[in-house]
Amino acid sequence: MAMKPMGPIPPDFLGHPELLLGDRPARLWAEGGTPLFVYDFGVVAARIARLRAALPDGVDVHYAIKANPFPALLEAMAPLVDGLDVASGGELAQALAVKPADAISFAGPGKTDAELAAAIRAGATLHLESEGEAARALAIAARSGTPPRVAVRVNPAFELRGSGMRMGGRASPFGVDAERVPALVRELLAAGADWRGFHIFAGSQALDGAAIIESQAATIALASELADAVGAEPPLVNLGGGFGIPYFAGDRPLDVDAVGKALGEALASRRELGATRFALELGRWLVGEAGVYLTRVIDRKESRGETFLVCDGGLNHQLAASGNFGTVVRRNYPLGVVGRIGALPDETVHVVGPLCTPLDRLGDSVALPRAEIGDLIAVFLAGAYGLSASPQAFLGHAPARELLVGLGSSAECGPPK
C-alpha cells in the first residue's frame, strides 16, 4: 500500500511523545471519554500576541466565531480581541454574552427579520449584504425608533489569489457589488442610520503572503474610492482575513510579519481615510492549530493486505479532516499516535471512523507508528471548523466532548472526570 503524505504537526505539539495539551498528557484528558476535542488556550493567546506584534497601530483584531464557537473559548478570547464577528442570531447571542454590542458585527447574506431586529435592539453593527436587506433593516429600525448601526459589505471586483474560498471578483451572494455601494451608503446616511463603514473580504485560507499583501492594498484603495464617491470617511474598514494555516503536505506557514509590515507601509502612505480605523477579521489562523481531536482505536482490521485502524470518532465530529468540507482532492491532515508523537513510522494504515460510509476516513494510507486497540489517535489542526461544522447527528452516535485547557490549574474548563 503506497503511503500518502500528511500535513505538518503544529510545532506547539512537538517535542514530547506523550503529546502535552495545557502542560498535561493528552491521555489524562481522554480519561473522561473519547472522542474529544481539546483546545489549548496557551496556543491561542500566543497567536493573538504574535499578530498584535506584527500589525501596525490603528488595526484592530476581530475573531470570526464561526471558526470555533465553543463557549468557554469565546469567554477566554473576548478580553484579548477588539471585536467579535458573527453570522447568525445564535452566534449573536453567544457574542453578546461575552462582549459589548458595540464590539460585535453581524454578517451573512440571509439574515431574517428577527435577526435584524435582534441586532438593532442590541446595538450590534449589521454588515448589510444587499439593498433589500438594507431596506428591511431601515424599516425595522423605524418601527422600533432605534437608529441602526450598519456597515456595508462590499463585493469587490478583485479576488484573493490562491485562497481556498474566493469571496470576491465574481457574482456573489456576499456583499453589494462595489459600483452600487456609494448610492446605498448615501441612502443609509439620509435615513439617519449610524454608518460604521465597509467590510471588504476577498477570500480565505491563503498561505501566499504576497497575495494577501496585494489584496489588502487593493482593499484600502477601494475603500478610498468608495469614501470619495460617498463624500464621507468610513469610521472602520474591515479588511477581512484570509490568513491560512498549513493543513497539508507541502504547505508552508504564512509569513505574518511580512504581511503586517506591508500593511503598515500601505496605511502610512495613504492620502485619505486618515481618521479611519482598520480591522482584520480572523478565524482559523487564531484557533485552528490550537485544537486536537482525540479518538480511540476500537478495532485493528486487516483486509486484502491493508490495515484499518477503526476509531470511535470520525467525520460526524471532524468532517474537514475526512476531506468532505471544502476540499476538491482529499489530502491528509496531520495525525499521530499518542505516546509516540514524533516517532518514526512502522506501518502504513488507513485511519477510519465508526460510520457506515466509505467517506468516514480520517487518514488515507498514512505512515504511523504501530497502534493497537485502545491507543489514542490525535488529529491535529482541529481548532477551527471542527465539531460545529460537522454532521453530529449523522447515524446517531454520541457527540464529542470539548475541553478548553491551558488557562492555569485553577481555571481549567472541563477537567478530566
C-alpha positions in Angstrom: 0.0 0.0 0.0 1.6 3.3 -1.1 2.0 5.9 1.6 0.3 9.2 1.2 1.8 12.2 2.9 0.3 14.1 5.9 0.4 17.7 6.7 2.9 19.0 9.3 2.1 18.6 13.0 2.0 22.1 14.6 5.3 22.9 16.3 3.5 23.7 19.6 2.8 19.9 20.0 6.2 18.5 19.0 9.0 17.7 21.4 7.1 15.3 23.7 5.9 11.8 22.7 3.1 11.9 25.2 1.5 14.9 23.5 1.1 17.7 26.0 -2.1 19.8 26.0 -2.1 22.6 28.5 1.0 21.0 30.1 -0.8 17.7 30.8 -0.5 14.5 28.8 -3.3 14.0 26.3 -4.1 10.6 27.7 -5.2 12.2 31.0 -7.7 14.4 29.3 -9.0 11.4 27.4 -9.8 9.5 30.6 -13.1 11.3 30.7 -14.1 9.7 27.4 -13.5 9.9 23.7 -13.9 11.2 21.1 -12.7 14.5 22.4 -11.7 18.0 21.2 -9.0 19.7 23.3 -8.2 23.3 22.7 -5.0 24.7 24.2 -5.7 28.3 25.1 -2.0 29.0 25.6 -1.5 28.4 21.8 -4.4 30.8 21.1 -3.1 33.5 23.3 0.3 33.3 21.8 -1.2 33.6 18.3 -3.0 36.7 19.3 0.1 38.2 20.8 2.1 37.4 17.8 -0.4 39.0 15.5 -0.6 42.2 17.6 3.2 42.5 17.4 3.2 42.1 13.6 0.3 44.6 13.0 0.7 48.4 12.7 -1.1 50.8 15.1 -4.7 51.5 14.2 -5.5 47.9 13.1 -7.9 46.0 15.4 -8.1 42.3 15.7 -11.5 40.6 15.4 -12.4 37.0 15.9 -14.9 35.4 13.5 -16.6 33.0 15.8 -17.8 30.7 13.1 -14.3 29.2 13.2 -15.0 27.8 16.7 -17.9 29.0 18.8 -17.2 26.8 21.9 -18.5 29.0 24.8 -15.5 28.6 27.1 -13.2 29.5 24.3 -15.2 32.6 23.4 -15.2 33.7 27.0 -11.4 33.4 27.3 -10.8 35.1 23.9 -13.1 38.0 24.4 -10.7 40.2 26.5 -7.9 39.6 24.1 -9.6 40.7 20.8 -11.2 44.0 19.9 -14.3 42.6 18.3 -16.3 39.5 17.5 -17.8 38.8 14.1 -20.9 36.7 13.9 -23.1 35.2 11.1 -26.4 34.2 12.7 -28.7 35.1 15.5 -27.4 32.2 17.5 -23.8 33.4 17.2 -25.0 36.9 18.1 -26.5 35.7 21.4 -23.2 33.9 22.2 -21.2 37.0 21.4 -23.4 39.3 23.5 -22.8 37.0 26.5 -19.0 37.9 26.5 -18.6 41.2 24.6 -20.4 44.6 24.5 -22.7 45.1 21.5 -20.6 47.9 20.0 -17.7 45.4 19.6 -19.9 42.9 17.6 -20.6 42.8 13.9 -23.1 40.6 12.1 -22.5 39.5 8.5 -24.2 36.9 6.4 -26.4 37.0 3.3 -29.6 35.5 4.7 -30.5 37.5 7.9 -34.1 37.1 8.9 -36.2 40.0 10.1 -36.0 38.6 13.6 -32.2 38.5 13.4 -32.1 42.1 12.0 -34.3 43.2 14.9 -32.2 41.5 17.5 -29.0 43.1 16.2 -30.6 46.6 16.1 -32.1 46.2 19.5 -28.8 45.1 21.0 -26.8 47.8 19.2 -24.5 45.4 17.2 -23.3 46.5 13.8 -25.1 45.0 10.8 -22.9 44.2 7.8 -25.5 44.7 5.1 -25.3 42.3 2.2 -27.8 43.8 -0.2 -30.0 46.8 -0.9 -33.0 44.6 0.0 -31.5 43.7 3.4 -30.7 47.4 4.0 -34.4 48.4 3.2 -35.6 45.7 5.7 -33.2 46.9 8.4 -34.2 50.5 8.0 -37.9 49.6 8.2 -37.4 47.6 11.3 -35.3 50.4 12.9 -38.0 52.9 12.0 -40.7 50.9 13.7 -38.5 50.5 16.8 -37.3 54.1 16.9 -33.7 52.9 17.2 -31.2 54.2 14.6 -29.4 51.1 13.3 -25.7 50.6 13.4 -24.8 49.5 9.9 -21.8 48.8 7.7 -21.9 47.8 4.0 -20.2 44.6 3.0 -18.6 45.2 -0.4 -18.3 42.6 -3.2 -15.0 43.8 -4.8 -14.1 43.3 -8.4 -10.9 41.5 -7.3 -10.3 38.2 -5.5 -7.6 36.9 -3.2 -5.2 34.9 -5.3 -4.6 31.4 -4.1 -7.4 31.5 -1.5 -9.2 28.3 -0.5 -12.6 30.0 -0.8 -12.9 33.1 -3.1 -15.3 35.7 -1.8 -14.9 38.4 -4.4 -14.3 39.1 -8.1 -17.5 37.4 -9.3 -21.2 37.3 -8.9 -21.8 36.5 -5.3 -24.5 36.2 -2.6 -22.0 38.0 -0.3 -21.9 41.8 -0.3 -23.1 44.6 -2.5 -21.3 45.0 -5.9 -18.7 47.7 -5.4 -20.1 50.0 -8.0 -23.5 50.1 -6.2 -22.1 50.8 -2.8 -21.9 54.6 -2.8 -25.6 55.1 -3.6 -26.5 52.7 -0.8 -24.4 54.4 1.8 -25.8 57.8 0.8 -29.3 56.3 1.3 -28.3 55.0 4.7 -27.0 58.3 5.8 -30.1 60.1 4.6 -32.2 57.7 6.6 -30.3 58.6 9.8 -28.5 55.3 10.2 -25.3 55.1 12.2 -23.0 54.2 9.4 -20.0 52.3 10.7 -18.0 51.7 7.4 -17.1 49.0 5.0 -16.5 45.2 5.1 -14.4 44.1 2.2 -13.4 40.5 2.1 -11.8 38.9 -1.0 -11.1 35.3 0.1 -9.9 32.9 2.8 -7.3 30.2 3.7 -4.5 31.8 1.8 -0.8 30.9 2.6 0.6 33.2 0.0 1.8 36.4 1.8 2.3 38.3 -1.4 -1.3 37.6 -2.5 -2.6 38.8 0.9 -0.5 42.0 0.7 -1.8 42.7 -2.8 -5.4 42.1 -1.7 -5.0 44.4 1.3 -3.5 47.2 -0.8 -6.4 46.8 -3.3 -8.9 46.9 -0.4 -7.5 50.1 1.0 -7.6 51.7 -2.4 -11.2 50.6 -3.0 -12.2 51.9 0.4 -10.7 55.3 -0.5 -12.5 55.3 -3.8 -15.8 54.5 -2.2 -15.3 57.1 0.5 -14.7 59.7 -2.2 -17.9 58.7 -4.0 -19.9 58.8 -0.8 -18.4 62.1 0.4 -17.6 60.8 3.9 -14.9 58.7 5.5 -15.9 55.4 7.0 -15.2 55.0 10.7 -13.9 51.5 10.2 -12.8 49.3 7.3 -12.9 45.6 7.9 -10.2 44.2 5.7 -11.4 40.7 6.2 -8.9 38.0 6.9 -7.8 35.2 4.6 -4.9 34.1 6.7 -4.4 30.3 6.1 -2.7 27.6 8.2 -0.7 24.7 6.8 -3.0 21.7 6.7 -1.4 19.5 4.1 2.0 18.2 2.9 4.0 20.9 1.2 2.1 23.8 2.9 4.2 26.5 4.5 3.1 28.8 7.3 2.1 32.3 6.3 4.7 35.0 6.9 2.5 37.2 9.2 5.4 39.6 9.9 5.8 40.4 6.2 2.0 40.9 5.9 2.0 43.2 8.9 5.0 45.2 7.7 3.4 45.7 4.2 0.1 46.7 5.8 1.8 49.3 7.9 3.5 50.7 4.9 0.3 50.8 2.9 -1.5 52.6 5.7 1.3 55.0 6.3 1.3 56.1 2.7 -2.4 56.6 2.3 -3.6 60.1 1.4 -7.2 59.6 2.5 -9.0 57.7 5.3 -6.8 59.5 7.8 -9.4 59.1 10.6 -10.5 55.6 9.7 -9.6 52.6 11.8 -9.0 49.2 10.2 -9.6 45.7 11.4 -8.6 42.2 10.5 -11.2 39.5 10.9 -9.6 36.2 11.5 -10.9 32.8 12.5 -8.9 29.7 11.7 -5.5 31.4 11.9 -6.2 32.3 15.6 -7.6 28.9 16.7 -7.1 26.2 14.1 -3.7 25.0 15.2 -4.6 25.1 18.9 -7.1 22.2 18.7 -6.5 18.4 18.7 -9.2 15.8 18.1 -8.6 12.6 20.1 -10.2 9.4 19.1 -9.5 5.9 20.4 -8.8 2.8 18.3 -11.5 0.2 18.9 -10.5 -2.3 16.2 -7.5 -3.2 14.2 -8.6 -4.8 11.0 -6.7 -6.5 8.0 -8.5 -6.5 4.7 -6.9 -7.7 1.4 -3.5 -6.8 2.6 -4.3 -3.4 4.0 -4.7 -2.4 7.7 -7.5 -0.3 9.1 -7.5 1.4 12.4 -11.2 1.7 13.3 -11.7 4.5 15.8 -14.6 5.7 17.9 -14.9 9.1 16.1 -14.9 10.2 12.5 -16.4 12.6 10.1 -19.5 13.1 12.3 -17.2 15.2 14.5 -14.3 16.1 12.2 -15.8 16.5 8.8 -12.9 18.7 7.5 -10.2 16.1 8.2 -12.2 13.5 6.3 -11.8 15.7 3.2 -15.6 16.4 2.9 -15.6 20.1 3.8 -14.5 22.4 1.1 -11.7 20.4 -0.5 -11.6 19.2 -4.1 -8.9 16.5 -3.7 -8.8 14.6 -0.4 -5.5 15.1 1.4 -4.4 14.0 4.9 -4.4 16.3 7.9 -1.5 15.6 10.3 -2.1 12.6 12.6 -0.2 11.0 15.4 -0.3 8.1 17.8 -0.5 9.5 21.3 2.6 8.2 23.2 4.6 8.1 20.1 4.3 11.6 18.7 7.4 12.3 16.5 8.4 8.6 16.4 9.4 7.0 13.1 6.6 5.1 11.4 6.3 1.3 11.5 3.5 0.8 9.0 1.1 2.4 6.5 -2.6 2.2 7.6 -6.0 3.7 7.0 -7.5 5.6 10.0 -11.3 5.3 9.8 -14.3 6.2 12.0 -17.2 4.1 13.1 -19.8 5.3 10.5 -21.4 3.1 7.8 -20.0 5.1 4.9 -16.7 4.9 3.0 -16.4 8.7 3.4 -15.5 8.2 7.0 -11.8 8.2 6.7 -9.5 10.4 8.8 -6.3 9.1 7.4 -5.8 7.6 4.0 -2.7 5.4 3.6 -0.8 7.2 6.3 2.6 6.2 7.8 2.3 5.9 11.6 4.0 4.1 14.5 2.1 0.9 15.2 -1.1 1.5 17.1 -3.1 -1.2 19.0 -6.7 -1.4 20.2 -7.1 1.2 23.0 -4.4 3.6 21.7 -5.3 7.2 21.0 -5.0 8.8 17.6 -4.5 12.6 17.6 -5.9 14.5 14.6 -4.2 18.0 14.6 -5.5 21.3 13.2 -8.8 20.6 14.9 -9.4 24.0 16.5 -11.3 25.5 13.6 -14.3 24.2 11.6 -14.4 21.0 13.7 -17.3 19.9 15.8 -19.7 22.8 14.9 -19.0 22.3 11.2 -19.7 18.5 11.2 -22.9 16.4 10.9 -23.0 15.4 14.6 -26.5 13.8 14.3 -25.5 11.5 11.4 -26.2 7.9 12.4 -27.0 8.8 16.0 -23.5 8.5 17.5 -22.8 10.3 20.8 -21.4 13.8 20.5 -17.8 14.5 21.1 -16.6 16.2 24.2 -14.9 19.6 24.1 -12.4 20.9 26.6 -10.5 24.2 26.9 -7.2 23.8 28.7 -4.1 26.0 29.3 -5.8 28.6 31.4 -4.0 27.7 34.6 -4.7 25.0 37.2 -7.4 26.9 38.9 -9.3 27.8 35.8 -9.3 24.7 33.6 -12.5 24.3 31.7 -13.9 20.7 31.7 -11.2 18.8 33.7 -11.0 15.0 33.3 -13.8 13.1 35.1 
